[in-house]
Amino acid sequence: MNELAQVLLIAIQLFAILDPPGSIPAFLALTEGQDESRRARLAKTTTWLVLGLMVLFALIGNYVLTALGVSIESLKLGGGLLLLALSLDLVLGSRKEGNDEDEGAIVPVATPLLVGPGTITTLIILSAYHPVYVLLAAVALVSAMAYACLRFSNALIRLVGRTGVKAMSRLMAVLIAAMAVEMIHSALLAWGIAKS
């Protein structure tokens, strides 16, 4: 049960950082004019790419840190600052949407819109603290949730409207900001700069 709780907690963190609802307008814009079957295929391909990228960084995270000689605390501080900037970017609504067509929609949505620097940094940090099977289970769960958001993006837009999607994205931004501050605080505590 403890491991299931860990999977769910990690999945919530990753979902907030990936922010699939915030990528829906970009996905719809990039697949405009496509029929539903083609859009479904692009959503599936995008999700497989997202899953592959997250699995890759979940598995090699610790090795990357060792190879670069970077401590977890340094990565937490840098990643926290990066996530804080990302959250501000989301709140201000300045994330840019791509303008490619057809299969060109896959890459800008998968990366950097979904799997960007913030996601990569978080996965590397999480890989140092959690068993790999727990992290991979969370990654699989989040990928499935991202697929659902993309696959049923039209229905979601009709259900909550574009304003509702924007509101969901802003909520994700608040969660990301909170996680960023926690990472920065943790790094400073480890260095003895801040006091609990």
Rosetta blueprint (number, residue, H / E / L):
1 M L
2 N H
3 E H
4 L H
5 A H
6 Q H
7 V H
8 L H
9 L H
10 I H
11 A H
12 I H
13 Q H
14 L H
15 F H
16 A H
17 I H
18 L H
19 D L
20 P H
21 P H
22 G H
23 S H
24 I H
25 P H
26 A H
27 F H
28 L H
29 A H
30 L H
31 T L
32 E L
33 G L
34 Q L
35 D L
36 E H
37 S H
38 R H
39 R H
40 A H
41 R H
42 L H
43 A H
44 K H
45 T H
46 T H
47 T H
48 W H
49 L H
50 V H
51 L H
52 G H
53 L H
54 M H
55 V H
56 L H
57 F H
58 A H
59 L H
60 I H
61 G H
62 N H
63 Y H
64 V H
65 L H
66 T H
67 A H
68 L H
69 G L
70 V L
71 S L
72 I H
73 E H
74 S H
75 L H
76 K H
77 L H
78 G H
79 G H
80 G H
81 L H
82 L H
83 L H
84 L H
85 A H
86 L H
87 S H
88 L H
89 D H
90 L H
91 V H
92 L H
93 G L
94 S L
95 R L
96 K L
97 E L
98 G L
99 N L
100 D L
101 E L
102 D H
103 E H
104 G H
105 A H
106 I H
107 V H
108 P H
109 V H
110 A H
111 T H
112 P H
113 L H
114 L H
115 V L
116 G L
117 P H
118 G H
119 T H
120 I H
121 T H
122 T H
123 L H
124 I H
125 I H
126 L H
127 S H
128 A L
129 Y L
130 H L
131 P L
132 V H
133 Y H
134 V H
135 L H
136 L H
137 A H
138 A H
139 V H
140 A H
141 L H
142 V H
143 S H
144 A H
145 M H
146 A H
147 Y H
148 A H
149 C H
150 L H
151 R H
152 F L
153 S H
154 N H
155 A H
156 L H
157 I H
158 R H
159 L H
160 V H
161 G H
162 R H
163 T H
164 G H
165 V H
166 K H
167 A H
168 M H
169 S H
170 R H
171 L H
172 M H
173 A H
174 V H
175 L H
176 I H
177 A H
178 A H
179 M H
180 A H
181 V H
182 E H
183 M H
184 I H
185 H H
186 S H
187 A H
188 L H
189 L H
190 A H
191 W H
192 G L
193 I L
194 A L
195 K L
196 S L
